[in-house]
């Protein structure tokens, strides 16, 4: 019978997938699998009424949703606190021992992916969702169903929830980026970003092609299943057909935990997937209950994060870049090297003093790492590898572009080209003007601005607003057409509506960053008021100070700059502050806030703006002077430091309550 054959094929194929993905012990060849699969496909096409719920053909994708539905987790999906050193691992153990005299730990690899919750009813997968803020996540069932390592049916009749990590294997990641490169698409920075982007696709066919996988590591409410140890929950989930990471260790004491950390710090690169640390959990469930939770994290578990990866490379030359303010920045030209998911071929050397302090020479072998796992920087020189070919660094005395004599400010370590006509300064100023945090004019990449500058269409920022007069000529340029030019011109027109702080930042006033521009705009409301401000008034503004005040006053006193501002006004640019007025809120006024982690309902900028509009201020570093740390999902070391210093910690709900 056809029905029996379909059932038989489904059983054969699902068993083969289980042996391949879960047991890593295939019993049939790829060719045999393909033959069975194609036979099943044909039968299902002929008899669609006989398609089974657990058919492997359902994993190819095809569902398209309009948006992600919000789901509330019945048990919050908490994140883990982070630690970064052996001393902190031992401190964690000492905290546990105050409550649990002789704890046993389970050590697990911390998979670098995306947390997922899977819910089964009567043995059938009914929902997959992201962690979100821990309380509310997003329904990604249509994409979860495409992941072959996640069973669609399990041999368990009661309702069940398991949690784990969706990740992209290194092999899949490399293949995906190869395909994107061939298609001239932007490459993914690392497997975690690729996995996160894949499960948040509205079209499940895209996720299905990405070859994602999972490791399951958590069973909420294990007492309901008469399980007394975390290690028992892992075995329980494994027997149900979920993939549980095999590299797990039960540690009798903290020394065995540290041995495990040291082992996998060395072996991590040999894994077929990325890990970014080790998770340490108290094994006994009753002990976990006794230890309890903070508002955001379990007290019985912690995540040890690997230190930033360091790599060796050769410094071939030191070149000099000219910024929009004329600042000269030396950059190291390196032998390209892989570092934490990126290929690094250059790194900033900041200034002359930085190079001298680190005793950097051309042709040196240097150690670089990513500060905060983001920005590459030089750690040290490997002096023992010097072979006599090294060349001592000498700071240039003239601008590499225009040849003007460089000047070093008394209060700074940097040298400046002070020639206002320097082509490099002009181009960098134009690039800065259109950047996202400035006027946010879409479509202007560095190459386009440089081309327009060289052709003669752009010589100063006012010229952006006169490009519409050259529309026909621009459309005739190679690589441009009516659509791209219309989009550019529309974006330019839209930028006229920006609030004052964007314009202030875009003008490139020395020492005035995005945050400072916002403070000044809120204070003076219009650019005319700012032009009339005295130096004494400016320096009295909180967080401004003498240097910034002098720079702003000098800029607003220069006739050429005033002429530029008037020209921009004549072209219809808004010069008023459009943000919310400061509404004094006693929960915020005169308090210093630090943000860490990802908020659900606000971007980092939106939350900062709200804090400032209520009379508070936002800084980047947690110190004893910090009043409140606002914590989102996946908070970093700032959260840990706030705990250590006893600083008030708000989650997003606390934040919204205090705003009322």
C-alpha positions as CSV (number, residue, x, y, z in Angstrom):
1,X,0.0,0.0,0.0
2,X,1.1,3.5,-0.8
3,X,0.3,4.7,2.8
4,X,2.6,2.0,4.3
5,X,5.4,2.8,1.9
6,X,5.2,6.5,2.7
7,X,5.3,5.7,6.4
8,X,8.2,3.3,5.9
9,X,10.2,6.0,3.9
10,X,9.6,8.6,6.6
11,X,10.8,6.2,9.3
12,X,13.9,5.3,7.3
13,X,14.8,8.9,6.5
14,X,14.2,10.2,10.1
15,X,16.2,7.4,11.6
16,X,19.0,8.2,9.1
17,X,18.9,11.9,10.1
18,X,19.0,10.9,13.8
19,X,22.0,8.7,13.3
20,X,23.7,11.3,11.2
21,X,23.0,14.5,13.2
22,X,22.6,13.1,16.8
23,X,24.7,10.0,17.0
24,X,27.3,11.1,14.4
25,X,27.1,7.5,13.1
26,X,25.4,7.2,9.7
27,X,24.3,3.8,8.6
28,X,23.3,4.6,5.0
29,X,25.2,6.6,2.3
30,X,24.2,10.0,1.1
31,X,23.3,8.5,-2.2
32,X,20.9,6.0,-0.5
33,X,19.4,8.9,1.5
34,X,18.8,10.9,-1.7
35,X,17.2,8.0,-3.4
36,X,14.7,7.4,-0.5
37,X,14.1,11.1,-0.3
38,X,13.2,11.5,-4.0
39,X,10.9,8.5,-3.8
40,X,9.1,10.0,-0.9
41,X,8.8,13.4,-2.6
42,X,7.2,11.8,-5.7
43,X,4.7,9.8,-3.6
44,X,3.8,12.9,-1.6
45,X,3.2,14.9,-4.8
46,X,0.9,12.2,-6.0
47,X,-0.9,11.6,-2.7
48,X,-0.8,15.0,-0.7
49,X,-3.5,13.7,1.6
50,X,-1.0,11.1,2.9
51,X,1.8,13.5,3.9
52,X,2.8,12.8,7.6
53,X,3.5,15.5,10.2
54,X,7.1,14.3,10.7
55,X,7.9,14.0,7.0
56,X,11.5,15.2,6.3
57,X,10.2,17.0,3.2
58,X,8.6,19.6,5.6
59,X,12.1,20.8,6.4
60,X,12.8,22.4,3.1
61,X,11.0,25.6,4.0
62,X,8.3,27.4,2.2
63,X,6.4,29.2,4.9
64,X,6.4,33.0,4.7
65,X,5.2,35.1,7.5
66,X,4.5,38.9,7.5
67,X,6.0,39.6,10.9
68,X,7.3,37.8,14.1
69,X,4.6,37.1,16.7
70,X,5.6,38.0,20.3
71,X,5.4,35.1,22.7
72,X,5.6,35.1,26.5
73,X,7.8,32.4,28.2
74,X,6.0,30.6,31.0
75,X,9.4,30.3,32.7
76,X,11.7,33.3,32.1
77,X,14.7,32.5,29.9
78,X,17.4,34.1,32.0
79,X,20.9,35.1,30.8
80,X,24.0,34.2,32.7
81,X,26.5,36.4,34.5
82,X,29.9,36.6,32.9
83,X,33.4,36.1,34.4
84,X,36.7,36.4,32.7
85,X,39.5,35.0,34.9
86,X,40.5,32.1,37.1
87,X,40.2,34.3,40.2
88,X,36.6,35.0,39.3
89,X,35.9,31.3,38.8
90,X,37.2,30.6,42.3
91,X,35.1,33.6,43.7
92,X,32.0,32.0,42.1
93,X,32.9,28.7,43.9
94,X,33.3,30.5,47.2
95,X,29.9,32.2,46.8
96,X,28.3,28.8,46.1
97,X,30.0,27.2,49.1
98,X,28.5,29.7,51.5
99,X,25.2,28.0,50.8
100,X,26.2,24.6,49.4
101,X,29.3,23.1,51.3
102,X,30.4,20.5,48.8
103,X,29.0,21.4,45.4
104,X,29.4,19.3,42.2
105,X,29.5,21.2,38.9
106,X,28.6,20.4,35.3
107,X,30.9,22.1,32.8
108,X,29.5,22.7,29.3
109,X,30.9,24.4,26.2
110,X,29.2,27.8,25.7
111,X,28.0,27.6,22.1
112,X,28.2,30.9,20.2
113,X,24.7,31.0,18.7
114,X,21.2,32.1,19.5
115,X,19.1,30.8,22.4
116,X,15.9,29.0,21.5
117,X,12.9,27.5,23.3
118,X,11.2,24.4,21.8
119,X,7.7,23.4,23.0
120,X,6.1,20.0,22.3
121,X,2.5,19.0,22.9
122,X,1.6,15.3,22.6
123,X,5.0,14.7,21.2
124,X,4.7,17.2,18.3
125,X,6.8,20.4,18.0
126,X,4.3,23.3,18.2
127,X,6.5,26.3,18.9
128,X,10.1,27.5,18.6
129,X,10.9,31.0,20.0
130,X,13.8,33.3,20.7
131,X,14.8,34.4,24.2
132,X,14.1,38.1,23.5
133,X,14.3,40.0,26.8
134,X,13.9,36.7,28.8
135,X,10.2,37.2,29.4
136,X,9.0,37.9,25.8
137,X,10.5,36.4,22.7
138,X,9.6,36.0,19.0
139,X,7.9,33.0,17.4
140,X,10.3,31.5,14.9
141,X,8.6,28.1,14.5
142,X,8.5,28.3,10.7
143,X,12.3,28.5,10.6
144,X,13.0,26.1,13.5
145,X,11.1,23.4,11.6
146,X,13.7,23.5,8.8
147,X,16.6,22.6,11.2
148,X,17.3,18.9,10.7
149,X,18.7,18.3,14.1
150,X,15.5,19.4,15.8
151,X,12.9,16.5,16.0
152,X,9.4,17.4,14.7
153,X,8.0,14.5,16.7
154,X,9.3,12.9,19.9
155,X,8.3,9.8,21.8
156,X,6.8,11.7,24.8
157,X,3.1,12.2,25.3
158,X,3.1,14.9,28.0
159,X,3.8,18.6,27.2
160,X,7.5,19.4,27.2
161,X,9.8,22.4,26.8
162,X,13.5,22.2,26.2
163,X,16.0,25.0,25.6
164,X,19.3,25.3,23.8
165,X,21.3,27.1,21.2
166,X,20.8,27.4,17.4
167,X,24.2,27.8,15.7
168,X,25.8,27.7,12.3
169,X,28.6,25.1,11.9
170,X,31.9,26.5,10.6
171,X,31.6,24.5,7.4
172,X,28.1,26.0,6.7
173,X,29.3,29.5,7.5
174,X,32.3,29.3,5.1
175,X,30.1,27.9,2.3
176,X,27.5,30.6,2.9
177,X,30.0,33.4,2.7
178,X,31.6,31.9,-0.4
179,X,28.2,32.0,-2.1
180,X,27.6,35.6,-0.9
181,X,30.9,36.7,-2.2
182,X,30.2,35.1,-5.6
183,X,26.9,37.0,-5.6
184,X,28.6,40.3,-4.6
185,X,26.6,40.3,-1.3
186,X,27.8,41.6,2.0
187,X,29.6,38.8,4.0
188,X,28.6,37.8,7.5
189,X,31.1,38.7,10.2
190,X,30.9,35.4,12.1
191,X,28.8,32.3,12.4
192,X,26.7,33.7,15.3
193,X,25.6,36.7,13.2
194,X,24.8,34.4,10.3
195,X,22.7,32.1,12.6
196,X,20.8,35.0,14.1
197,X,20.1,36.5,10.7
198,X,18.9,33.1,9.4
199,X,16.4,32.4,12.1
200,X,14.9,35.9,11.8
201,X,14.0,35.5,8.1
202,X,10.4,35.9,7.2
203,X,10.8,33.3,4.4
204,X,11.7,29.9,5.8
205,X,13.3,28.8,2.6
206,X,16.2,31.0,3.3
207,X,16.7,29.5,6.8
208,X,16.4,26.0,5.3
209,X,19.3,26.7,3.0
210,X,21.6,27.8,5.8
211,X,22.3,24.3,7.3
212,X,21.8,25.4,10.9
213,X,22.0,23.0,13.9
214,X,21.3,22.9,17.6
215,X,22.6,21.8,21.0
216,X,20.0,21.4,23.7
217,X,21.2,22.1,27.2
218,X,18.3,23.1,29.6
219,X,15.0,21.6,30.8
220,X,12.8,24.0,32.7
221,X,11.2,22.6,35.9
222,X,13.1,19.3,36.0
223,X,11.4,18.4,39.2
224,X,8.2,17.7,37.2
225,X,10.1,14.8,35.5
226,X,11.5,13.4,38.8
227,X,15.0,14.5,37.8
228,X,17.4,15.4,40.6
229,X,20.5,16.5,38.8
230,X,21.3,18.7,35.8
231,X,23.4,15.9,34.3
232,X,20.2,13.7,34.5
233,X,18.2,16.3,32.5
234,X,20.9,16.2,29.8
235,X,20.6,12.4,29.5
236,X,16.8,12.6,29.6
237,X,16.7,15.0,26.6
238,X,19.3,13.0,24.7
239,X,17.2,9.9,25.0
240,X,14.3,11.8,23.5
241,X,16.3,12.5,20.4
242,X,17.7,15.9,21.0
243,X,21.4,16.7,20.3
244,X,23.2,17.3,23.6
245,X,26.8,18.4,23.3
246,X,29.1,15.4,24.1
247,X,31.9,17.5,25.6
248,X,30.4,17.7,29.1
249,X,32.2,17.1,32.3
250,X,30.9,16.6,35.8
251,X,33.5,18.3,38.1
252,X,33.8,17.3,41.8
253,X,35.5,20.5,42.7
254,X,36.6,23.9,41.3
255,X,40.0,22.7,40.3
256,X,38.5,20.2,37.9
257,X,36.4,23.1,36.5
258,X,39.5,25.1,35.9
259,X,41.2,22.1,34.2
260,X,38.2,21.8,31.9
261,X,38.5,25.5,31.1
262,X,42.2,25.3,30.3
263,X,41.6,22.2,28.2
264,X,39.0,23.8,25.9
265,X,40.8,27.1,25.8
266,X,43.5,25.2,23.8
267,X,41.1,22.8,21.9
268,X,38.4,25.3,20.9
269,X,39.7,26.0,17.5
270,X,39.5,22.3,16.5
271,X,35.7,22.2,17.0
272,X,33.4,22.3,14.0
273,X,31.5,25.1,15.6
274,X,32.3,28.3,17.5
275,X,32.4,28.5,21.3
276,X,33.0,31.7,23.3
277,X,33.4,30.3,26.7
278,X,32.5,27.7,29.3
279,X,29.2,27.4,31.3
280,X,29.5,26.2,34.9
281,X,26.4,25.0,36.6
282,X,25.7,23.5,40.0
283,X,24.6,19.9,39.3
284,X,22.2,19.1,42.1
285,X,18.7,20.5,41.3
286,X,17.8,21.0,44.9
287,X,20.9,23.0,45.4
288,X,20.0,25.2,42.4
289,X,16.6,25.9,44.0
290,X,18.3,26.7,47.3
291,X,20.7,29.2,45.6
292,X,17.9,30.8,43.6
293,X,18.1,33.8,41.2
294,X,18.9,37.5,41.0
295,X,16.4,39.6,39.0
296,X,18.2,38.6,35.8
297,X,20.5,35.6,36.3
298,X,20.6,32.3,38.2
299,X,22.9,32.3,41.2
300,X,23.8,28.6,40.5
301,X,25.4,29.1,37.1
302,X,28.0,31.4,35.5
303,X,29.6,31.8,32.1
304,X,33.3,32.0,31.8
305,X,34.2,34.0,28.7
306,X,37.4,33.3,26.9
307,X,39.9,36.2,26.8
308,X,40.1,38.1,23.5
309,X,42.1,36.0,21.0
310,X,45.6,37.3,20.3
311,X,47.4,36.7,17.0
312,X,50.9,37.4,15.7
313,X,51.5,39.3,12.4
314,X,54.1,41.4,10.7
315,X,53.9,45.2,10.6
316,X,55.1,46.0,7.0
317,X,54.8,49.8,7.0
318,X,53.3,52.8,8.8
319,X,51.1,55.0,6.7
320,X,49.4,58.3,7.6
321,X,45.7,59.2,7.2
322,X,44.3,62.8,7.3
323,X,41.0,63.2,9.1
324,X,38.2,65.8,8.6
325,X,39.7,68.0,11.4
326,X,43.2,67.7,9.9
327,X,44.3,65.2,12.5
328,X,47.0,62.9,11.3
329,X,46.6,59.3,12.3
330,X,49.4,56.7,11.7
331,X,48.1,53.3,10.7
332,X,50.0,50.0,10.6
333,X,49.9,48.0,7.3
334,X,49.9,44.4,8.4
335,X,50.3,41.0,6.8
336,X,46.6,40.0,6.7
337,X,45.6,37.7,9.6
338,X,42.4,36.1,10.9
339,X,41.3,37.4,14.2
340,X,38.0,36.6,16.0
341,X,36.1,36.1,12.8
342,X,37.6,38.9,10.7
343,X,40.6,39.4,8.4
344,X,42.7,42.2,9.8
345,X,45.2,43.9,7.4
346,X,45.6,47.3,9.2
347,X,45.2,48.7,12.7
348,X,45.4,52.3,14.0
349,X,48.5,53.4,15.9
350,X,46.7,56.5,17.2
351,X,49.6,58.9,17.5
352,X,53.4,59.4,17.9
353,X,53.4,58.9,21.7
354,X,51.4,55.6,21.4
355,X,54.0,54.2,19.0
356,X,56.9,55.3,21.1
357,X,55.4,53.9,24.3
358,X,54.9,50.5,22.8
359,X,58.4,50.8,21.0
360,X,56.9,49.8,17.7
361,X,59.2,49.6,14.6
362,X,58.5,48.9,11.0
363,X,59.1,45.2,10.2
364,X,58.3,44.2,13.8
365,X,56.3,41.1,14.6
366,X,53.5,42.3,16.8
367,X,50.6,40.8,18.8
368,X,47.1,42.1,18.1
369,X,43.8,41.4,19.6
370,X,40.3,42.8,19.5
371,X,39.6,45.1,22.3
372,X,36.2,44.1,23.7
373,X,36.1,41.6,20.8
374,X,35.4,44.4,18.4
375,X,38.2,46.8,17.6
376,X,41.7,45.4,16.6
377,X,44.6,46.9,18.5
378,X,48.3,46.3,19.1
379,X,49.0,44.5,22.4
380,X,52.8,44.4,22.3
381,X,55.9,44.0,20.1
382,X,57.6,40.6,20.0
383,X,61.1,42.0,20.4
384,X,62.8,38.6,20.5
385,X,61.8,38.1,16.8
386,X,63.7,41.2,15.7
387,X,66.2,40.3,13.0
388,X,68.0,43.6,12.2
389,X,65.6,44.6,9.4
390,X,63.5,46.8,11.7
391,X,63.2,50.5,11.0
392,X,62.7,53.1,13.7
393,X,59.5,55.1,13.4
394,X,59.8,58.8,12.6
395,X,56.8,61.1,12.7
396,X,56.2,63.0,9.4
397,X,56.5,66.8,9.5
398,X,54.3,67.6,6.5
399,X,50.8,66.6,5.4
400,X,51.0,63.6,3.2
401,X,48.3,65.0,0.9
402,X,48.9,68.8,0.6
403,X,52.4,69.1,2.0
404,X,51.5,71.7,4.6
405,X,53.6,71.9,7.8
406,X,52.0,69.8,10.6
407,X,51.3,71.3,14.0
408,X,51.1,69.5,17.3
409,X,48.8,71.1,19.8
410,X,50.2,71.7,23.3
411,X,47.3,69.8,25.0
412,X,47.2,66.9,22.6
413,X,49.4,64.0,21.4
414,X,48.2,64.4,17.8
415,X,49.6,66.4,14.9
416,X,47.3,68.4,12.6
417,X,47.2,69.6,9.0
418,X,45.8,73.1,9.4
419,X,45.4,73.8,5.7
420,X,41.6,74.3,5.2
421,X,42.0,73.7,1.5
422,X,43.6,70.2,2.0
423,X,41.8,67.8,-0.3
424,X,41.9,64.9,2.2
425,X,40.4,67.1,4.9
426,X,37.6,68.2,2.6
427,X,36.8,64.7,1.5
428,X,36.8,63.4,5.0
429,X,34.6,66.3,6.1
430,X,32.1,65.5,3.3
431,X,32.0,61.8,4.3
432,X,31.4,62.8,7.9
433,X,28.6,65.2,7.0
434,X,26.5,62.4,5.4
435,X,27.3,59.7,7.9
436,X,24.5,58.0,9.9
437,X,25.0,59.8,13.2
438,X,25.3,63.2,11.3
439,X,22.9,64.1,8.5
440,X,22.2,60.5,7.7
441,X,22.1,60.9,3.9
442,X,21.8,57.4,2.5
443,X,23.6,56.3,-0.7
444,X,26.8,58.3,-0.3
445,X,29.6,55.8,0.1
446,X,33.2,57.0,0.4
447,X,33.9,56.2,-3.3
448,X,30.9,58.2,-4.5
449,X,31.9,61.2,-2.5
450,X,35.5,61.0,-3.6
451,X,34.4,60.7,-7.3
452,X,31.9,63.7,-7.0
453,X,34.7,65.7,-5.3
454,X,37.2,65.0,-8.0
455,X,34.7,65.7,-10.8
456,X,33.8,69.0,-9.1
457,X,30.2,68.5,-7.9
458,X,31.1,68.5,-4.2
459,X,33.6,71.0,-2.7
460,X,31.8,71.8,0.5
461,X,28.8,70.6,2.4
462,X,26.5,73.2,0.8
463,X,27.1,71.5,-2.5
464,X,25.1,68.5,-1.4
465,X,22.0,70.7,-1.5
466,X,22.8,71.9,-5.0
467,X,23.3,68.5,-6.6
468,X,19.7,68.6,-7.8
469,X,20.8,71.3,-10.2
470,X,23.0,68.7,-11.9
471,X,20.5,65.9,-12.0
472,X,20.8,65.2,-15.7
473,X,24.6,65.3,-15.7
474,X,24.7,62.9,-12.7
475,X,22.5,60.4,-14.4
476,X,24.8,60.2,-17.3
477,X,27.8,59.2,-15.1
478,X,28.9,55.6,-15.4
479,X,27.3,53.4,-12.8
480,X,24.4,55.8,-12.1
481,X,20.9,55.9,-13.4
482,X,17.7,57.8,-12.7
483,X,16.6,55.5,-9.8
484,X,19.9,55.8,-7.9
485,X,20.2,59.6,-8.4
486,X,16.6,60.1,-7.5
487,X,17.2,58.1,-4.3
488,X,20.2,60.3,-3.5
489,X,18.4,63.5,-4.1
490,X,15.4,62.3,-2.0
491,X,17.7,61.4,0.9
492,X,19.3,64.9,0.7
493,X,16.0,66.6,0.8
494,X,14.9,64.5,3.7
495,X,18.0,65.5,5.7
496,X,16.8,69.1,5.7
497,X,14.3,68.0,8.4
498,X,16.9,66.8,10.8
499,X,17.1,68.1,14.4
500,X,19.8,70.7,15.3
501,X,22.1,68.2,17.1
502,X,22.6,66.2,13.8
503,X,23.7,69.4,12.0
504,X,26.0,70.4,14.8
505,X,27.7,67.0,14.7
506,X,27.8,67.1,10.9
507,X,29.6,70.4,10.8
508,X,32.7,68.7,12.2
509,X,33.4,71.1,15.1
510,X,36.5,69.9,16.8
511,X,35.8,67.9,20.0
512,X,32.1,67.9,19.4
513,X,30.8,64.4,19.2
514,X,27.3,63.1,18.8
515,X,26.6,63.2,22.6
516,X,28.0,66.7,23.0
517,X,26.1,68.0,20.1
518,X,22.9,66.7,21.7
519,X,23.7,68.4,25.0
520,X,24.4,71.8,23.2
521,X,21.3,71.5,21.0
522,X,19.0,70.9,24.0
523,X,20.6,73.8,25.9
524,X,20.3,76.4,23.1
525,X,17.4,75.1,21.0
526,X,18.4,77.0,17.9
527,X,21.7,77.6,16.1
528,X,21.1,81.4,16.3
529,X,21.1,81.1,20.1
530,X,24.3,79.1,20.0
531,X,26.0,81.7,17.8
532,X,25.2,84.3,20.4
533,X,26.5,82.2,23.3
534,X,29.6,83.4,25.1
535,X,32.6,81.2,26.0
536,X,31.7,81.6,29.7
537,X,28.2,80.4,29.2
538,X,29.4,77.4,27.2
539,X,31.9,76.2,29.7
540,X,29.3,76.2,32.5
541,X,27.2,73.5,30.7
542,X,27.5,70.1,32.4
543,X,29.9,67.7,30.6
544,X,31.2,70.5,28.3
545,X,34.2,72.0,29.9
546,X,36.9,74.5,28.8
547,X,38.3,72.7,25.8
548,X,35.0,72.0,24.1
549,X,33.6,75.4,25.0
550,X,36.6,77.1,23.4
551,X,36.3,75.0,20.3
552,X,32.6,75.7,19.9
553,X,33.0,79.4,20.6
554,X,35.9,79.7,18.1
555,X,33.9,77.9,15.4
556,X,30.8,80.1,15.9
557,X,33.0,83.3,15.8
558,X,34.6,82.5,12.5
559,X,33.0,84.5,9.6
560,X,33.6,81.7,7.1
561,X,31.7,79.2,9.3
562,X,28.8,81.7,9.8
563,X,28.6,82.2,6.1
564,X,28.4,78.4,5.7
565,X,25.6,78.2,8.3
566,X,23.7,80.9,6.5
567,X,24.1,79.1,3.2
568,X,22.7,76.0,4.7
569,X,19.7,78.0,6.1
570,X,19.1,79.4,2.7
571,X,18.9,75.9,1.3
572,X,16.1,75.1,3.8
573,X,17.9,73.2,6.5
574,X,16.3,73.1,9.9
575,X,18.4,74.7,12.6
576,X,16.1,74.1,15.5
577,X,16.2,71.3,18.2
578,X,13.3,69.0,17.5
579,X,13.8,66.6,20.4
580,X,11.9,66.3,23.6
581,X,12.3,69.1,26.0
582,X,13.9,68.3,29.4
583,X,11.1,67.3,31.7
584,X,12.5,67.0,35.2
585,X,11.9,63.6,36.7
586,X,13.2,63.0,40.2
587,X,14.0,59.4,39.3
588,X,16.5,60.7,36.7
589,X,17.5,64.2,37.5
590,X,21.2,64.7,38.2
591,X,21.8,60.9,38.1
592,X,24.4,59.2,36.0
593,X,23.3,56.2,34.0
594,X,25.3,53.4,32.2
595,X,23.6,51.1,29.6
596,X,24.6,47.5,28.9
597,X,23.0,44.7,26.9
598,X,20.2,44.9,24.3
599,X,16.9,46.4,25.2
600,X,13.7,45.1,23.6
601,X,11.6,48.3,23.2
602,X,14.3,50.9,22.8
603,X,17.5,51.3,20.9
604,X,20.5,52.4,22.9
605,X,20.2,55.9,21.5
606,X,16.4,56.1,22.3
607,X,17.0,55.0,25.9
608,X,19.8,57.6,26.3
609,X,17.6,60.3,24.8
610,X,14.9,59.5,27.3
611,X,17.3,59.6,30.2
612,X,18.7,63.0,29.1
613,X,15.2,64.4,28.5
614,X,14.3,63.5,32.1
615,X,17.4,65.4,33.5
616,X,19.8,62.5,33.8
617,X,23.1,61.9,32.0
618,X,24.6,58.9,30.3
619,X,28.2,57.7,30.4
620,X,30.0,54.6,29.1
621,X,31.9,53.4,32.2
622,X,30.7,52.0,35.5
623,X,32.4,53.8,38.4
624,X,31.6,54.6,42.0
625,X,29.9,57.8,40.7
626,X,27.4,55.8,38.6
627,X,23.9,55.9,40.0
628,X,22.0,53.4,37.9
629,X,23.0,50.7,35.4
630,X,20.2,49.9,32.9
631,X,20.5,46.2,31.9
632,X,19.2,44.7,28.7
633,X,19.6,41.2,27.2
634,X,23.1,39.7,27.2
635,X,24.7,42.3,29.5
636,X,28.5,42.5,29.6
637,X,31.1,43.1,32.2
638,X,29.5,46.5,33.2
639,X,26.7,44.5,34.8
640,X,29.1,42.5,36.9
641,X,31.0,45.6,37.9
642,X,27.7,47.3,39.0
643,X,27.0,44.2,41.2
644,X,30.4,44.4,42.7
645,X,30.1,48.1,43.5
646,X,26.5,47.8,44.8
647,X,25.1,50.1,42.2
648,X,21.4,50.2,41.5
649,X,20.4,48.0,38.6
650,X,17.3,48.5,36.5
651,X,15.9,46.1,33.9
652,X,13.7,47.4,31.1
653,X,10.6,47.1,33.2
654,X,12.1,49.2,36.0
655,X,13.2,51.8,33.4
656,X,9.6,52.1,32.1
657,X,8.1,52.3,35.6
658,X,10.5,55.1,36.6
659,X,9.7,57.0,33.4
660,X,6.0,57.3,34.4
